[in-house]
Amino acid sequence: RDGDALHLTPIEWRLVEVLARHAGRLVTQRPLLQAAWGPAYGTETNYLRVHLTHVRRKLEPDPSRPRYFLTEPGVGYRFVNDTEQ
């Protein structure tokens, strides 16, 4: 971020990777859970909240007002880059 190297955990990296590959599109909770934790996961939405909070703290300019990693409450998440806003 801002030219500085950051460390993302493997889980954080998988979440960012899935969201970035689907930039601008909603990714629902189940596919995100399964991409990060495996096929046995699908209802542990609290895992997503915790780890996306960590991602935002590391990558968002203002984590309390995200502009890249957006939540669609009860549904999933969306990655939006500056050119899509």
N, C-alpha and C positions, 0 to 999 in steps of 0.2 A: 504494500500500500504506500502510495506517495514515494515510490522508488526504494522502499525498505523491504527486505525479505521478511516474510512471516512464516511461522510454523503452524500448519494445520494438522490436526490429528488425522489418522486414516479415515475415521468416520466423517469428520468435517469435510475432508477432501472429496469423499464419495458423494456427499450431499451437494457440494458446490458443483462437482462435475455433472451430476444428473441435471441439476437446475440450469447450468450453463448450456448443456447440450439441447435443452428445450427452451432456450431463451425466448421470453415473451409469452410463453404458453404456461398454463396452469399444470402443475404436476401434483396429482392427488397424493394423499398421505400414504396409502398402501404401497405404491411403487417406490416412493422414497424410502420407506422403512425397509422394504425388501432389497433395494439396491445397497443400502448402508449396512444392514444387519443380517440379511439372508431371507430365504423364502418362508421361514417359519414365523416371520414377523408381519403384522398387518394391523394390529389394533393399539400398539404402544405409542400413541400419539404424543404422550408426554416426552418420549425420547426426542422426538423432532423439535419440540418447543425448546428443550434444554440445549440441544446441539446447534439449532439455528440461532439461538441467542448468542452462543459462543462465536459462531461464524460472523454474526453482525458486529460483535465487539471487535473482532479482528479486521473486518473488511469494510464496514460502513463508515463514512465520515462522521455521522451522528447516529450511533446505534439506536437511540431512543426514537428516532424518526427515519426509519429505513427507506432508502430510495432504490436499492438494488435487489434485496431479498425481501419480497413482500409476502405477507400472510393473507390467504383467503380463508377467513375464519371457518373452522369446521370442515374445510374441504382439502386444502393443500397450500402449496407455496409456488411463487413465480419469481424468476430472475428477470429483471428488466435492466438493460444497460441504458446509458444516457441518450443514445440515438433513438430509442424507442419511446421515450417519454414525451 
